[in-house]
Amino acid sequence: MPRTKYIQIESKNALLELLREGKHFDKIYVALSAYKDLKTKEIVQIAGSRRVPIEKASRKFMDRLSKTSSIESVIGLMEADNMWRLDELLLKLHEEKISPFFILLDHIKYDQNIGAILRTAFGCGVNGIITPIKTENFLTNESLRISMGAAARIPIVEMNLFSALSEMKKEGIKVYGVSMEGREYYNTDLRGPAAFVMGAEDVGISPKVSERVDEMVSIPMREGLGSLNVGASTAIVCYEKLRQEVKGF
C-alpha cells in the first residue's frame, strides 16, 4: 500500500493538473491579488466543489510560506499517495500484468536533476523511482516544481539500492548501469522487464553498485566532452527503451 504524507505544490500549472486528476489536498492558499487570473479561478472552483479549504493570504505570507525561488500566487498542501514498498509495487504490477520498468538513482543530489528525471520517467511510462535518499530530502519543493506534478504521480520507493537490486534479480528484471563505458545504448536490446541505474552527478555510479548491475550501457559523446547531464542521459535511455518496445530492436 502507498504511504501517505503531505507535500507542498507551488506550481500553479501542476496544482491545477493534480486537482483535475482528483488528487486530495488538505488546504490551498491563494494570494489576495490572484483571483482575477483564469487558472486561479479554476483552481478555486475545483477545490470548492471538493470542499478543499481555501485560505486567502497576503503576498507577504505567500512569500514566507514558499520554499522555492519562484513567486507563486497559489500554494497547495497535497496528500501524496505514491510512496511504496518495492515488494508491494512489484506485486501490483504482476497482478495488472505490467512489465516492470524502474529507475534507480544512485545518490543524485541536485533538485533540478531529480525534478527532470521524475518528469521524464512519468512521461515514458516508468513504473517506479527507487532512491536511497530520505523522501523529505528527495521530494523538495524545487524538485516538485521542476517535475511539473510528476513527483506526485509516479510511484516512489525509498530503500537501500543493494536490497533493491537483489530483489530485482529475483524477479528477473535486467538492470542496466548507464555510464561512460559499455555497449552503446542503441545497440543494446532494452526490451522486457528492466531497470536503469543513474549515477550521481559528480562521481557516477558507485563501484559497489556497478558490480551488481547486469550490463553497462553508454551514450557516445563527441571527443572533448565528458558526459551529459544525468537528466538528459535518463531521457535518452528511457525513450530508447520505449522506442524499442513499440518498434522492435
LINQUI-V953075 format. One record per residue. N is the residue number from 1. RES is the residue in one small letter. SS is DSSP state (alpha for helix, beta for strand, coil for the rest). PHI is phi in whole degrees, 0 to 359 (999 if undefined). D_FIRST is the distance of its C-alpha to the first C-alpha in Angstrom with 2 decimals. Layout:
BEGIN
n: {N & N}
res: {RES & RES}
ss: {SS & SS}
phi: {PHI & PHI}
d_first: {D_FIRST & D_FIRST}
END
This chain:
BEGIN
n: {1 & 2 & 3 & 4 & 5 & 6 & 7 & 8 & 9 & 10 & 11 & 12 & 13 & 14 & 15 & 16 & 17 & 18 & 19 & 20 & 21 & 22 & 23 & 24 & 25 & 26 & 27 & 28 & 29 & 30 & 31 & 32 & 33 & 34 & 35 & 36 & 37 & 38 & 39 & 40 & 41 & 42 & 43 & 44 & 45 & 46 & 47 & 48 & 49 & 50 & 51 & 52 & 53 & 54 & 55 & 56 & 57 & 58 & 59 & 60 & 61 & 62 & 63 & 64 & 65 & 66 & 67 & 68 & 69 & 70 & 71 & 72 & 73 & 74 & 75 & 76 & 77 & 78 & 79 & 80 & 81 & 82 & 83 & 84 & 85 & 86 & 87 & 88 & 89 & 90 & 91 & 92 & 93 & 94 & 95 & 96 & 97 & 98 & 99 & 100 & 101 & 102 & 103 & 104 & 105 & 106 & 107 & 108 & 109 & 110 & 111 & 112 & 113 & 114 & 115 & 116 & 117 & 118 & 119 & 120 & 121 & 122 & 123 & 124 & 125 & 126 & 127 & 128 & 129 & 130 & 131 & 132 & 133 & 134 & 135 & 136 & 137 & 138 & 139 & 140 & 141 & 142 & 143 & 144 & 145 & 146 & 147 & 148 & 149 & 150 & 151 & 152 & 153 & 154 & 155 & 156 & 157 & 158 & 159 & 160 & 161 & 162 & 163 & 164 & 165 & 166 & 167 & 168 & 169 & 170 & 171 & 172 & 173 & 174 & 175 & 176 & 177 & 178 & 179 & 180 & 181 & 182 & 183 & 184 & 185 & 186 & 187 & 188 & 189 & 190 & 191 & 192 & 193 & 194 & 195 & 196 & 197 & 198 & 199 & 200 & 201 & 202 & 203 & 204 & 205 & 206 & 207 & 208 & 209 & 210 & 211 & 212 & 213 & 214 & 215 & 216 & 217 & 218 & 219 & 220 & 221 & 222 & 223 & 224 & 225 & 226 & 227 & 228 & 229 & 230 & 231 & 232 & 233 & 234 & 235 & 236 & 237 & 238 & 239 & 240 & 241 & 242 & 243 & 244 & 245 & 246 & 247 & 248 & 249}
res: {m & p & r & t & k & y & i & q & i & e & s & k & n & a & l & l & e & l & l & r & e & g & k & h & f & d & k & i & y & v & a & l & s & a & y & k & d & l & k & t & k & e & i & v & q & i & a & g & s & r & r & v & p & i & e & k & a & s & r & k & f & m & d & r & l & s & k & t & s & s & i & e & s & v & i & g & l & m & e & a & d & n & m & w & r & l & d & e & l & l & l & k & l & h & e & e & k & i & s & p & f & f & i & l & l & d & h & i & k & y & d & q & n & i & g & a & i & l & r & t & a & f & g & c & g & v & n & g & i & i & t & p & i & k & t & e & n & f & l & t & n & e & s & l & r & i & s & m & g & a & a & a & r & i & p & i & v & e & m & n & l & f & s & a & l & s & e & m & k & k & e & g & i & k & v & y & g & v & s & m & e & g & r & e & y & y & n & t & d & l & r & g & p & a & a & f & v & m & g & a & e & d & v & g & i & s & p & k & v & s & e & r & v & d & e & m & v & s & i & p & m & r & e & g & l & g & s & l & n & v & g & a & s & t & a & i & v & c & y & e & k & l & r & q & e & v & k & g & f}
ss: {coil & coil & beta & beta & beta & beta & beta & beta & beta & coil & coil & alpha & alpha & alpha & alpha & alpha & alpha & alpha & alpha & alpha & coil & coil & coil & coil & beta & beta & beta & beta & beta & beta & beta & alpha & alpha & alpha & coil & coil & coil & alpha & alpha & alpha & alpha & alpha & alpha & alpha & alpha & alpha & alpha & alpha & alpha & coil & coil & coil & coil & beta & beta & beta & beta & coil & alpha & alpha & alpha & alpha & alpha & alpha & alpha & coil & coil & coil & coil & coil & coil & coil & coil & beta & beta & beta & beta & beta & beta & beta & beta & beta & beta & beta & coil & alpha & alpha & alpha & alpha & alpha & alpha & alpha & alpha & alpha & alpha & coil & coil & coil & coil & coil & beta & beta & beta & beta & beta & beta & coil & coil & coil & coil & alpha & alpha & alpha & alpha & alpha & alpha & alpha & alpha & alpha & alpha & alpha & alpha & alpha & coil & coil & coil & coil & beta & beta & beta & beta & coil & coil & coil & alpha & alpha & alpha & alpha & coil & coil & alpha & alpha & alpha & alpha & alpha & alpha & coil & coil & coil & alpha & alpha & alpha & coil & coil & coil & beta & beta & beta & coil & coil & alpha & alpha & alpha & alpha & alpha & alpha & alpha & alpha & alpha & alpha & coil & coil & coil & beta & beta & beta & beta & beta & beta & coil & coil & coil & beta & beta & alpha & alpha & alpha & coil & coil & coil & coil & coil & coil & beta & beta & beta & beta & beta & beta & beta & coil & coil & coil & beta & coil & coil & alpha & alpha & alpha & alpha & coil & coil & coil & coil & beta & beta & beta & beta & coil & coil & coil & coil & coil & coil & coil & coil & coil & coil & coil & alpha & alpha & alpha & alpha & alpha & alpha & alpha & alpha & alpha & alpha & alpha & alpha & alpha & alpha & alpha & alpha & alpha & alpha & coil & coil}
phi: {999 & 297 & 264 & 259 & 208 & 255 & 233 & 266 & 259 & 247 & 263 & 298 & 297 & 295 & 298 & 295 & 299 & 292 & 296 & 299 & 281 & 92 & 295 & 267 & 243 & 280 & 194 & 231 & 262 & 232 & 294 & 301 & 274 & 263 & 290 & 276 & 287 & 297 & 295 & 296 & 300 & 292 & 301 & 296 & 295 & 295 & 299 & 297 & 293 & 254 & 60 & 278 & 301 & 250 & 241 & 286 & 219 & 285 & 298 & 298 & 295 & 297 & 296 & 289 & 287 & 296 & 245 & 242 & 280 & 279 & 257 & 249 & 265 & 224 & 226 & 241 & 260 & 255 & 281 & 270 & 248 & 245 & 265 & 236 & 269 & 297 & 297 & 289 & 292 & 297 & 297 & 298 & 297 & 297 & 296 & 268 & 56 & 252 & 289 & 298 & 213 & 234 & 237 & 253 & 256 & 272 & 59 & 289 & 252 & 275 & 303 & 298 & 290 & 299 & 299 & 295 & 295 & 300 & 294 & 298 & 301 & 295 & 295 & 255 & 88 & 296 & 278 & 184 & 251 & 246 & 222 & 275 & 277 & 305 & 305 & 294 & 269 & 273 & 267 & 279 & 298 & 290 & 294 & 296 & 296 & 292 & 288 & 55 & 93 & 298 & 297 & 266 & 251 & 275 & 300 & 236 & 242 & 256 & 197 & 297 & 294 & 297 & 295 & 296 & 296 & 298 & 293 & 292 & 298 & 297 & 271 & 76 & 267 & 281 & 251 & 250 & 264 & 264 & 213 & 279 & 241 & 116 & 295 & 301 & 302 & 281 & 257 & 244 & 283 & 260 & 288 & 88 & 302 & 208 & 215 & 252 & 260 & 250 & 271 & 300 & 302 & 266 & 238 & 75 & 286 & 293 & 306 & 293 & 287 & 303 & 296 & 257 & 277 & 278 & 201 & 264 & 235 & 232 & 248 & 302 & 234 & 297 & 301 & 102 & 242 & 295 & 201 & 279 & 302 & 297 & 294 & 293 & 298 & 299 & 298 & 297 & 288 & 293 & 283 & 292 & 299 & 299 & 299 & 296 & 296 & 273 & 260 & 98 & 273}
d_first: {0.00 & 3.82 & 6.46 & 9.39 & 13.00 & 16.19 & 18.19 & 21.77 & 22.80 & 26.54 & 27.34 & 28.76 & 28.10 & 24.43 & 24.01 & 25.76 & 23.74 & 20.42 & 21.95 & 23.19 & 19.76 & 18.58 & 16.58 & 16.72 & 19.31 & 20.31 & 23.87 & 26.13 & 29.37 & 32.26 & 35.55 & 38.59 & 40.24 & 37.44 & 37.78 & 40.29 & 37.93 & 36.64 & 33.09 & 32.91 & 34.27 & 31.59 & 28.84 & 30.45 & 30.93 & 27.34 & 26.02 & 28.68 & 27.81 & 24.24 & 25.65 & 24.31 & 26.80 & 29.31 & 31.35 & 34.58 & 35.41 & 38.37 & 38.41 & 38.94 & 35.77 & 33.76 & 35.29 & 34.40 & 30.76 & 30.32 & 29.22 & 30.37 & 33.90 & 33.76 & 35.04 & 32.71 & 33.71 & 30.22 & 27.24 & 23.88 & 21.12 & 17.91 & 14.43 & 12.42 & 8.91 & 8.95 & 8.23 & 6.36 & 7.47 & 10.12 & 10.04 & 6.65 & 8.03 & 11.33 & 10.50 & 9.40 & 12.65 & 14.58 & 13.84 & 14.90 & 17.78 & 17.33 & 19.21 & 17.31 & 18.80 & 17.90 & 19.81 & 20.13 & 21.95 & 24.37 & 24.93 & 25.82 & 27.08 & 28.42 & 26.51 & 28.48 & 27.44 & 23.73 & 23.91 & 25.96 & 23.71 & 20.60 & 22.83 & 24.21 & 20.94 & 19.58 & 23.04 & 23.41 & 20.11 & 18.40 & 14.85 & 13.85 & 15.72 & 15.83 & 17.76 & 19.08 & 19.96 & 18.39 & 16.37 & 19.07 & 21.70 & 20.00 & 19.12 & 22.56 & 24.27 & 26.47 & 23.85 & 22.05 & 25.46 & 26.47 & 23.33 & 24.27 & 20.79 & 19.21 & 17.38 & 15.35 & 14.67 & 14.02 & 10.85 & 11.86 & 11.47 & 13.65 & 15.28 & 18.75 & 20.20 & 22.07 & 19.05 & 17.40 & 20.75 & 21.12 & 17.86 & 18.91 & 22.33 & 21.09 & 19.30 & 22.54 & 21.51 & 24.71 & 24.61 & 27.29 & 28.58 & 30.20 & 33.38 & 37.13 & 37.85 & 37.00 & 37.57 & 37.55 & 34.22 & 36.07 & 37.66 & 34.40 & 32.53 & 29.01 & 27.83 & 25.02 & 21.85 & 22.49 & 21.59 & 23.94 & 24.48 & 26.09 & 28.22 & 29.11 & 31.75 & 34.55 & 34.19 & 31.99 & 29.84 & 30.49 & 32.68 & 30.28 & 27.53 & 30.29 & 31.24 & 27.87 & 27.61 & 29.07 & 31.33 & 32.54 & 33.24 & 35.39 & 36.36 & 40.19 & 41.80 & 45.31 & 47.48 & 47.52 & 43.95 & 41.43 & 38.03 & 35.99 & 33.56 & 30.10 & 28.72 & 31.49 & 31.01 & 27.33 & 28.37 & 31.15 & 29.30 & 26.26 & 28.61 & 30.81 & 27.99 & 27.31 & 31.08 & 31.38 & 28.65 & 30.61 & 34.18 & 34.12 & 35.17}
END
